[in-house]
């Protein structure tokens, strides 16, 4: 009743899961990930115990294929289970029980596992794999995962229809304010077009919480400083120190993650000008 991709970033730093399903709040059930360790997706009569148990095994350096073998061997309900696992290195692994509703199956490769059940057909998984392999390895992992998910959705996805989608990505110290490993945690729990809505949310997330590109930062001086000072004053954020005024405004607008003293992110400038 679900299709998902579990993957590792090309540099090995981030791990994540993207999932969509004709199932309420699939993001609350399917994904699990731990920074520096790996990620997994449990679906098709999901066994939620797979999540902590699988991560515990990955934490010890157990290979993804051995994690899948260990979890399913100990599960009397494995015939109806589906599972995807990716570790800190090596190929991903997937499992589809013989009792899963058709069409069901999966594919794996270096750093990814893709699987689904109750799908329109094998073309869903094939489209997801093609999109994953065609995506830019340097792109953010969440964007690559979502591209694969949307490709599966476009290929027919869950043959019962659409309801929910989610993307979950972890990386050491890359969460909000550097105080968390959770880089992206977005869910669409009940929506007629959940993958499209998830894409919209990821765009908003990137604007608010993405880190500025150092190569595009604008020096906050001269005419630009005068313009920014005037725009901030018009919004009630006048201060003798421009960085202070800008940070005060940015905190209210939820753009604080894009602040760089003495410089301005072009995305922040565009928002300020609106």
N, C-alpha and C positions, 0 to 999 in steps of 0.2 A: 504493500500500500504506500510505497515510498521510493523515491530515488535520491541518491546522495553521492557526494564525492568527499573523500577524506584525503588530505594532501599535506605535503611539506613544501615550504618555499625553496627556491633553487639554491639559496645560500644556506639552507638548513636551519635558519634562525626561527622561523615561524611554522606553526602547525595549525590546521584548521579543518572545519567541516562545513559544507553547505548542503541543505536538504530541502526537499519540497514534497508535499503529500496531500492527498484528499483525506486529511486527518487533522483534527483540531490541535493546534499548537505543537506541531511536530518538533519544533525547536526546543521544547521542554523535555522531550523524551530521547531523541536520537543522538545528539552530539555530546562528545566529551573530549577534552584536550588538556594537556599540561605542558607548560613551556619547557623546552629543552628535553622533553620526554617523548611526546607523540600525540596521536589523536585517534579516535575511533567513532564509528557510527553503529548503533544497534537498532534494528528495525525488523519489521514483520513479526508481530506479536513480541515486540521488543522485550528483551531481558535486561532490565535496568541494572542488574547486578554486574553485567558485563562492563559497565563504565568504570566503577572503582577498581574492579578486579583486573581489567585490562590495563588500566594505567599503572597499577601496582606492578604488573608483570613487565611492562615497558620500562618502568623506572629501574628495574634490575638489569636492563640491557637485553632482555629477551627479544628475539627477532619477531617481526610482525606475523609471519606465518606460524611461528610457534605459539604466539599469543592466541591466534585464531584456533589453532588445534587444541590448546589447553582449555580455553573457555567452552568450546563446543563439546569437547569430550566429556566434560563434567556436567553437561546440561541435558537432562532427560527430554527436554522439549526442543532439542536442536533441530529436529526435522522441519519445524515451522520458523526457524530463525534465519535472519540475514545479518551479516556483520562485515564491516570493513575496518582495517587497521593500518596505520602508518607509524613507523617508529622514527627514531632520530637519524637513521641512515638505512639505506637499502630499499628494496622493493616493498610496495604495499602488499597486503593480503586481503582476500575476500572469501566469504563463505555464503552459500545459498543452500538451505536445507531442502530436502526432497519434497517436503510438504508445503513449500511456499506457493502462493497462488501465482499462476502464470500471467504474463510472461515474467520470469524471474531469472536473474543472473548477474554477472559482474565481470569486470576486467581490472587488471592491475599493471603496474609498471614501476619504474624507479620513482619512489616518493609519492605514489598515488594509488588509491583503490576506489573504484566506481561500482555501484551496485544499485539494483532496484527490483521491485516486485509489483505485481498487478500493473505492469507497464503496457503501453500500446504495442510494444515489441522490442526486439533486440536493438532496433535502430536508435532507441532512446539512449542506451548506454554507449553505443558507438558514437553518437553525436556528441555526447559529453566528453568522451575520450579525445575525439578530434579537436574539440574546442579547447580543452586543457592543453594539449600538445601544441596547438597553434598560438596560444597566448604568450605574451612576452614574459620570459622568465624573470625579468627585472621588475615587473609590475607588482603592486601590492598583492599579497596572497588572497585577500578578500575579493579583490576585483577578478582575479583568475578563477577563483571558486565560483563566483557568481556567473561569470561567462559560461562556464561549463554547465551550471545549473539551468541557465536560460536556454542553452542549446538543447538540453534534454527536454525542457518544457516545450520548446518549439517543435521538437520531433514527436510529440504526442504525450510525453510524460506519463503520469498516472492515468490509466485508461478510465477511471471512474470520474475524473475531473480534477478541479483545483480547490485548495482550501488554505494551506499554510506553507510557509517557507522560512528559512532561517540561515544565518551565517555566523559562525563562531570561530575566532582566530586568536591564538595566544602567541606571545613572544616575550622573552625575558625583559622586564622593566619597561615595556613599550605601551603599557596601559595609561589611562588618564593621569596626567601629572607625574608620570614615572613611578607611581606608587602601586602599580598593579601589573600583572602579566597579561591581562585580558585586553587585547588590542581592539577587537570588534566583537560585539555581542548584540546582534540585531535579529528581531523576530517579527514575523507577520503571522498572527495566530489564526485569523479567520477573515479571508478576503477573496473576492471573486477572481483576482489576478495577482496572487501573492508574489510571484517572481518579479513582476514589474514593480510592485510596491516595495519589495525588498531593494531593488535597484535604486529607487528614489531615496529610500532611507540611507543607503550606503553613500549616495552623493551628498546628502546633508551631513552625514557623519564625517565624511572626508573634509568638507568645508570647515566644520566646527572643531574637529579633533585631529585633523591631519597636520603633520609638521611642515613648516614652510621650506621651500626649496632654496637653499643658500644662494644658488646662482641667479635667482630672480628677485632677491630682496632689493628694495629701493632705499638709498640713503635718506634718512629723515632730516633733510636740511634744505636751505634755499627756498625756492618757490613752493616745493612740495610741503615743506614744514609749515609755511604760511597758510597754504590751502587746508591742511589737516587741522591746524590750530583753529581756523575759522569754522570748519565743519563741526569740530568737537564743541566749540563754544556755543554754536547754534543749537546743539543738543544738550546744553547744560553741563558741559564737562570742561570748563575753562580752568586752567592751572598754569602757573609760571613755568613748570617743568612739563614739556610736551610728552615725554614718555609716561609720566604719571597720569596725565589727562587721558592719553590713549589707552593705557592699561585699565583705567577706571571705566571707560566706555566699553572696552572689549570684554571686561568681566560681566557686564550687564548683558552684552550681546552673545555671550558664551563663545567668544573667540580668543580666550586667554591662551590657548595652546599655540596660537600663531603669533604671539608677541615676541619680538626680538629687539632689545634696547638699541636705540639709535637707527633702527631700520623699520621698513614697513613691507609686509607681504602684499603683493598686488591683489590677492583675493580679498584681503582686509580692506584695502583701499577701495576696491569696487563696491564692497558692502557699505562702506562709509559714505560713498558718493550717492547711494540710492536714496 
